[in-house]
Amino acid sequence: MATLTINHDGLKKLREQLGSPTNETLARRMKVDAATVSRVLSGKSTPGASFIAGAVLAFGATRFSDLFLVVDK
C-alpha cells in the first residue's frame, strides 16, 4: 500500500521562497487549521485530503513532488 508523506526539504525551500516561515502563516495560506499543519509536519498525522488540497492551493499543482513523497509500505 502506498501513502503520502511530507517532503520536508522541499517544503522548507518552498516556504522560504513564499515567505511562509511559520506554521500559522502556512496554515492561513493553505486554508487549514494551524494544529493540522503542526500534526502533519511533526509526523503525528498523515496528510489528509484537506491538507493535500491546501498545499496545492498554496504552492500550485506543479510543486506537488516538492511537497510530498510517495512511500510504499
Stockholm file with secondary structure:
# STOCKHOLM 1.0

chainA/1-73         MATLTINHDGLKKLREQLGSPTNETLARRMKVDAATVSRVLSGKSTPGASFIAGAVLAFGATRFSDLFLVVDK
#=GR chainA/1-73 SS CEEEEECHHHHHHHHHHHTCCSHHHHHHHHTSCHHHHHHHHHTSSCCCHHHHHHHHHHHCGGGHHHHEEEEEC
#=GC SS_cons        CEEEEECHHHHHHHHHHHTCCSHHHHHHHHTSCHHHHHHHHHTSSCCCHHHHHHHHHHHCGGGHHHHEEEEEC
//
